[in-house]
Amino acid sequence: MERKTFRGGAHPPERKDRTSELPIEYVRSVKQVVVPVNQHFGPPIQPLVKVGDSVKRGQKIADAEGRMTVPVHAPISGVVKKIEPRLQPNNAEGPAIVIEPDGSDVVDFLPVLDAFSCTKDQALARIREAGIVGMGGAGFPAHVKLAPPPNKPIDVVIANAAECEPYLTIDERLLAERPGDVVDGMAILLKTLGVAKGVIGLEANKEHLVPLLSETIAERRREGQEISVIVLETKYPQGGEKMLITAITGKEVPSGGLPMDVGCVVQNVGTLAAVADAFNKGQPLIERGFTVTGGACKTPKNLVVPIGTLVSDLVPDTIQVDDENLARVVAGGPMMGPAVPSYAFPIQKNTSGVLLMDKAEARYFQEQPCIRCGRCMRACSCRLSPALLNEALNAGDLDAAEAIGVLDCIECGTCSFVCPSRIQLVQRFRIGKQLLRAKKQKEAQRAR
């Protein structure tokens, strides 16, 4: 089978062997949940409950009006104990609803909805009301992706099963254990968008799943839909939205553009399974699968827990940590996930992994001057010049950085990985984008 790919990228050590064969463990009983109110890319929402309220599992507990908003639901039945700022995986404090279980496990799910007899508006409303966001990391509202403007027709829906970040295997296990839900989710999106073609793109290191997925697709085939599996070269960042589109379709998303500009919608396989649950069970997005691993993790696992579960509450009964050798905690994958002060943070809708890295894995390097080797340019999948961007930002020239393409950087970290001088390029670009956006905002305010 042909292995498609994109230009650039790198191949960091995969480090998936400790968890790739481990079945998903489900944690249902927790001490508490600390549910961040805002877990989506978009305007903030507000709590709908107050301290002392009893809530049911699946009950909506935060929401707001607005196209880009997504509600949050109670992941357990219990009592609201606090609503206060709490540290979250992005290293910032944000409002969170603290719920303690009451032991009842009473549910308040949505009614089951037939995705193939309801209208498009009803389907989009269901996906929003279920609180579904992109579960690959960005947290973009799923219903917004599925409602492109009329002048942006969609030709293909792509299921992102690449899981290119080292260490992480939760998507692989989801495909192995719940292929029917992933295929059902794809079929629902095709029906909602009125599109015939769907593609599941996975890297070659998961090629063993192709027969299972092909068999499941054949069993659940719906008239007028064509779902296929494409094997991609194992390379980082193969799972980046733009890279995935280029590898599968040969098209390139233009600078500043979106997948819909080239007729594509991309959703993570976890998102597809959540969509299937929302229609077939009426279950909102109230639990999340993630991989916990790393050299300081004595019990590497693939887990599903209620959203808002503190990782620290899983220690030591579910997760055992070698605290003496623990050097770094990462929320997500090692390439794009932020390092956090400790593992006392809540699992969110977009938390794909928790890495407990030992001293050998979490090596620190002293930056050296750029030697103009060009490795960062060859590795950049966005076809940027990281070295020139770095020069512009070091000089404080935000206009030059914008002209070179800093806003097109997807912050994948490949340039930092290949840099022999160990320059922290992606961190500079992240800060540079924030400064540039703040500058544009001030300019817009002055122009009013």
N, C-alpha and C positions, 0 to 999 in steps of 0.2 A: 504494500500500500504506500502511495506517495506521501512524503512528509513535507508539508508546506511550511513556509516561514516568512520572515521579514528581513529587511536589511539591518545590520548592526546587532546589538545585544551582546550578551556574555553568557557563560555557563558556570555559575558559582556551584560549589559542592552542594549536592541535593539534600543530603542528610534526612531522607524520608524513611529510611529502612526501619527505624525504631517503632514507627506507628502505622506504616502503610498496610500491614496485615492485621492490625488490631481492630476488631469490630467496635462499633459505637456503643458506649455505655450511656445509659439515660439516668440522670439524677433528678428525682422528682421531689424529694424532701430536702428543704433548705431551712436554715435558721432565720433568714430574712432575705428580702430583696431590696436593693437600692436602685430604683429605676430612674435613669436619667430622663428628664422630660423631653429634651431635644436630641433625637438620635437620627436626624435626617439632614440632608443638604437643602436648606431653605430657611424661611423665616421662623422665629421661635413660636412655640405653642404654649398654652397655659394649663395648669392643673384644673381638673373638673371636680376634684375631691378635696376634702379638708381633713386635718388631723382628727382622728377618732372615728372616721367613717369606716364601715365594713364594706369590703369589696369582694366581688366574685372573680374567679379566674376567667379571663377573657373580657372582663368589663372595661369599657373605655374610661381612662383616668386622666387623659390630657388631650387637648385638641385646640384648634383655632381655625378660622376661616382663611381661605387663600388657596390658590391653585397649587402652590409648592409646599403646602403643609401636609403632614402625615400624623395621624393620631398614635397614641401610646396606650397599651392595655395592661391590665393587671396580670402578671404572669402566675400569680398564686392567689388563693382565697385567703383573706385575712383582714387585718385592721391597719389603717394608715397611722403610723406612729409619728412620723416627722415629714415635713416638706422643707428642705433646706439645701444650701449649696454643698455639693460633695465633689471630691476629686474624681475625674473621669479619665478614660484611657488616652485622651488627647493632652493630658497634663494640665488641663484647665479645670477650674471649678465651675459647676453649672447646677441649676436646680434639679433636685432629685426627690422622688417620692419613696419613702421608706415604709415597707409593708412587712409586718410579722404574720406568719401563718396562724390560722385558727384551727387547723386540723380538719376542716370540713370538706375542702376540695370541691365546693359548689362551682359550677361553670355557668358562664353567661356568653355563650358563643353566638355567632350570627346564624341565621337559618341557612340550611344547605341550599345552594343555588346551582341550577344546571347551566353551565357555561355555554352550552351549545343550543339552548333555546331562548336564553335571555338576550336582550339588546346590548349593543356596544356600550351605551351609556350605563346600563345596569352593571355590566362587567367591570367597567372602569371604576364605578362607585364602589363595587365590592372590593376591588384591589386596594383602593384608598382606605376604605373603612376597616380593612383588615390590618392596616398599618404597615404595608409591605414596602420595603425600600431595597435598593441594590445591596446584596449581602456580600459582595466581593470586596467591599472596603469603603466605597465612596458614600454610601447611604443615600443615593439619589432616589427621589420618589418614583416608584415603579409605574404608577398610573400616568405620570407626566410623559415618560418615555413612550407609552402606548397611545398617546394622543397627539401625534405630530400634526402640524398645520396641513391643510389640503394641498399646498404646493410642494410638500415633501413626501411623496409616496414611498412606502416601504416595500422592498422587494424580498427581503430575507430577514428572518429572526435567527440570531446566533446565540447558542447557549455556551457560555464561557466555562469550560471544564478543564482549562489549561492547568490551573493551580501551579503556576510557575515559581512561586516563592519557595525557597528552600524550607525544609522542616515540615511544612503544612501538608496534611493528608485528609482533612475532613471532607473535602469535595470528592476525593477518590472513594472514600468509604460510603458517602451518600450515594454515589453512582452504583457502587457494588451492592448496597443493601436496599436502596429505594429507587431502582431504575424506573419503575412504573410511575412513581410520582413525578419524577423529572420529565418523563415523556408526556404525561398528562398535562403538566404545567406548560410545556412547549405547545401542545395542541391547543390549549386554552388561549395562549397568546396569539397563535396563528389565527384562530377564529375571531378573536377580538379585533385584530388588525386587518382582517380580511386578506391575509397573505397565505400563499400556498407552500412556500419553501421555508424549511427550518433546518439548521445545521448545528450539530453538537461538535464543538472543536476541543479536542483533548490532546495533550502532549504524548509523545511516543513512549514515555516511561509509564503510561497507563494504557498502552495498546492492548493489554490483556483483557480490558473491559469491552472491547469492540464487539465480540460475539454476543455478550450478554445484552448490550444496548441494541444491537441489530435485531436480536430475537424479540426484545421488548417492543421495539418500534413496529415490527411486523405484527405482533399480537394486538397492538393497540392502534393500528392504522385506521385513520378516518378518511373518508372519501374526500378527495380534493386537496389533501395535504400530503406533502412529500418531506419526510424528515430523514436526514442522513447523518452519518458520523464521518468526520474528517480528522485524520491523524496529523498532528503538527510536530515539527522538530522540537526537541526538548532544549529550550533556550529561554533565557530571561531577557526582557519581560514579555514573553509570548502571550501572557494573559492580559496585557494592557489592551484596552478597548480598541485603540487605533491600530495597534500591531496585529491584533486578532483579525480585524476587518481586512487589513492588507494581505495577510497570509491566506485567508479563506476566499476572498473575492477578487484580490488583485487591485482593489480600489484604495485610494488614499484620502483620508479625511482632510479637507483643506485647513490651512492655518486659521485658528480661531473658530473652526467649524465643529459640527457635531456628527455622530454617526448617521443621523437621519439625512444629512446633506448628501450622502452616498447611498441612500436607500436601505439603511441597516438599523436594526434594533438589537442591542446586546444585553443579555441578562445572565447573571451568575446562576449556576445550577441550583444553589441553595434557594435563590429567589424563585426559581421555577417550582421547586417542591413546596415552598410556602404558598405560592399561588394555587397549587393543587389542593392544599389543605384548606385554604380559604373558601374554595367552592365546594369541595367534596365533603368537608367536615364542618365548615363554618368557623374554623379555628383561626383567630387572628395570629399575627406574628408575636408569639409570647415565649418562644424558646429558641435557643441558638446552639448550633453545633460548632465546636472548635477543637483544634489540636493543642494539647499541652505536652511540651517536650523540651529537650535541651539537656546539656551535660549535667546540670544541677537538679534535674528532675529524676527522681528515683523510680517514678511510676508513669512513664509516658503513656498517653491515652488519647483517644478521640472521644469527646464527651458531648452530650446535649444537656443543657441546663436551662432553668427558667431565666429569661432576660433579667438582668439586675442582680444576679448571683455574684457575691464578692468572691473572687478567686481565693482570698485568704480564708473564707469560710469552708472551702473545700479541702483545706489543709488541717490535719493530716489524714482524715478519714478516706478521702477520695484521691488526693494528690499528696505525695510525699516529696519533700524538698531537702536537698543537701545544702542547708543554709551556710555551712562553713565554706563551701566552694562556690556559692552563688555570687556572681559578679555583676550580672545585668539581667533586668527583667524587661521584656519587650512585649507590647500589646500588638499582636499581628505577626507578620513575617519579618525576617531580619533585614530585608532590603528597604521596605517602606514603613514598617511599623515603628512607632515612637518608643524610645526607652522611657520607662516609668520608674518612680522612686521605689516602689515596692509592689508586691502582688495584692495589695489591699485595694483593688479597683473592681468595678462592676463589669460584667459581660454585657455588651451592647448588641444591637441588631447587626452591626457590621464587624464584630470581633471574630476574626477567623482563626486566631491562635494566641497562645500565651507561651512565650519562650523563657525558660529559666536557664540562662547561659552560665557556664562555669568560666573560670579564669582563662582557660585556653581558647574558648570560643569568643569571649568578649575582650579580645586584645585591643589595646590602645596604641595608637601610632602618633609620633610627632610629625606634624606637617613639614614638608620641605618645599623649596621653591619649584615652580613649574619648569620642566625641562623641555617643553615644546615637543614632546614625543608624538602627539597626535592620537594617542590611544583613545582618549575620551571622544574625539570626533568620529573615529571608526566604530566605536561601540554605541554611540547615541542613536537610538531607534527613531528619534524625532528629527534626525538630520540637522541637529544644531551644532554649534561650536562651543562646547562647555568652557574651553580655555579662554576664548574671547569674552564670553559672558562673565567669567570670573574676573577678568581684567576690568571690564566696564563697571561691575559692581564694586570692586575694590577701589575704583576711582570715584565712586559715588555718582556715576553718569547713568541715571535711570533711563534717560531717553535712548542712549546707545544700547543699553541692555534690552529695551523693548524692541528696538530695530533688529537686533540680533536674534530675538525670538524667545526671551525669557518666559513669556506667558504661554508659550507652546510646550514648555518643559512639563513632563508628567510626574516629575520627582521620583522616578523609579530607582535612582541610586546606582545605575550601571556605571556612570562616569566615575563616581567615587570609588566603586569596586575595582575598576581597572587602572586607576591612577597610581603610578609607581611612586609619586611624591606624597601620597596619602592626603591630598587636599580634600577637605570636606565640601565638595562642590555642591551637592544637592541641598545641604543646609543653607549655604549662601543663596542659592536660587530661590529657596522657599522664602527666606527673609526678603530677598530682592522683590519677589512678586508682591509680598505684603506691602512693602514700601511704595512700589509703583502704583498699586491700587489705591493706597491712601493719598498719594500725590494726585491721581486722577480725580478722586473724590473731592479734594480741596479745590482743584481747578474748576470742577463742575459747580461747586457751591459759590465760588467767586463770580462765575458767569451768570448766575441767576439774578 
